[in-house]
Amino acid sequence: MYKKDLELERSWQQLLSQLESVIGKKPNDLNAVLFLIGVQELGKGNITFSKEEKQDLMHIAICKVLSYSGFYELEGIDEDGWPHWKLKRKLPSFDLMEQEKLIKIHVIDYFEKEMFFN
């Protein structure tokens, strides 16, 4: 884990720049990056999603990235190809800033492990 907020912020900005070079547009915020991860994990390509599906994609992303710390485990894929996750370990009670830091750390890990960004 990152020892300093500054180091986390540098890594986060570097990731956003790398994503911009790949997708042609810099993601606005953490939610945009989570959406990209959800689309990647769903594996159906760039299709149009409903508002509810977009929320589901962000949930998939959160479960995927938090699975690195054992919080979630992939339960299976439904008949429509959507992954389903189950909570394995209770998440810590954090304020919103701490939750965002935890998720950003795991998102950076995701791209380092799954997408070969360094």
Secondary structure, DSSP 8 states (H G I E B T S, - for coil): --S-HHHHHHHHHHHHHHHHHHHSS---SHHHHHHHHHHHHHT--S----HHHHHHHHHHHHHHHHGGGTSEEEEEE-TTS-EEEEE-S------HHHHHHHHHHHHHHHHHHHS---
